């Protein structure tokens, strides 16, 4: 797996319910022997879009078809998850490097002191 890949993984719900198979974006490969993938959850609940934070992706975007997503979605920067590669059910696509760069920059600016 590489940063920018869109993968399927069972992620917990916010309400603490059963984990569901969901798409997620590999934001970074992490060092160490355990949770070595930093993922960002992807949601089709576009009414929850937060401008200047989340990243919207739909059929108008050049990388939409390559992403493997089947409907307009948002990459939720607030939904981070550290995963072991064995948790990944499969890779469905990838986003372009410009989108990945925007997301990384936005996230990094938020955590700077």
HUJO-V165325 format. One line per field, one symbol per residue. ss: DSSP state (a for helix, b for strand, c for the rest). psi: psi as a letter, one per 40 degrees, with the letter a starting at -180 (. if undefined). burial: 1 if it has 9 or more other ideal C-beta (glycine too) atoms within 8 Angstrom, else 0. Layout:
ss: ???
psi: ???
burial: ???
This chain:
ss: ccccbbbbbbbccccccccbbbbbbbbbbcccccccbbbbbbbccaaaccccccbbbccccccaaaacccccbbbbbbbbbbbcaaabbbbbbbccaaaaaaaaaaaaaaacc
psi: iiheihihihiiideeaiiihiiihhdihiiiebgehhihihiegeeehhiecihhhaeehdeddddeieihihhheegihhihdeehdiheaiiiddddddddddddddei.
burial: 10011111101010000000011111101100000111111110010100000111100000110111100111111011101000010011111100110111011000000
